[in-house]
């Protein structure tokens, strides 16, 4: 892929926590977005970047991408964020690039998408299949439905939908994920009641959950610390790829 097609990149992330280290790069400016989508802009090193942060889940990711592309002519779409390890060999803070996008819809229901391309091969990053789920599910459920050829693999909510949207628009799509929870930490079933139907975290639900399960404060602290490690790793790798290469 010629470098010229990567001059104008649309970046999409779900959570502010995923962007924490990226937005520490100097030069970012807040630009007009929408009620539910925060938008940022950065120009430098021959690239123009636009970042949309729109929340978790397929619907909100697609809305965020739509808002971004309304005012930005992109040469490529880069989805970045956290992912849960579906392989014991993946460690917290490890950064992998998407080699393929799949959708797990439920037991025995796996939709195989297109292979994904990573244009910055010199980065030397490991490739992994990115498995999107329709919500916070148990890793063990998903693993049982994956062919061995799809390992190593990471779990998220948005990549499959964004890859399909990008394909419909005829725009190259890339995905990169930092491991935020190791294989042994299967948090999906424990935290799914903290979000509403739009995958928005509800403080009232979290408070009631913690009052009834005070020991789960430790889980939230572990997730917070891991998210910081993952965000720092993403910020470092993406800076090397986008601002120095």
NORRATA-V478816 format. One line per field, one symbol per residue. phi: phi as a letter, one per 40 degrees, with the letter a starting at -180 (. if undefined). psi: psi as a letter, one per 30 degrees, with the letter a starting at -180 (. if undefined). A space follows every 50 residues. Layout:
phi = ???
psi = ???
This chain:
phi = .cdccbcbbcbbbcbdcccdcccccchcbcbcbadbbcbbbabifgbbbb bbbbhcgdccccccccccccbacccabbcbicaccbacccbdgcbbbcba bbbccidgbbbccccbbbcccccgcccacbbcbcicbcccccdcbccdcc bcabbabbddcccccccccgbdbbbabbcbacdccccdccbcccbccbgc cbdcccccccccbdccdcccccccccccccccccdcccccccbbc
psi = kkeffgfjkjkklekeeffeeeffkkfkkklkcaefjkklkkklhgkjkk kkjgllleeeeeeeeeeefegkjkflkjklalkkkgkffklkfkklkkfl klkjflkgjkkkalkkkjfifffgkkklkjjklgajlkeeeeefgklffg klllkaffeeeeeeeeeefgkkklkkkkkfklefjifefffffflafghk kjeeeeeeeeefifffeeeeeeeeeeeeeeeeeeeeeeeeeeff.
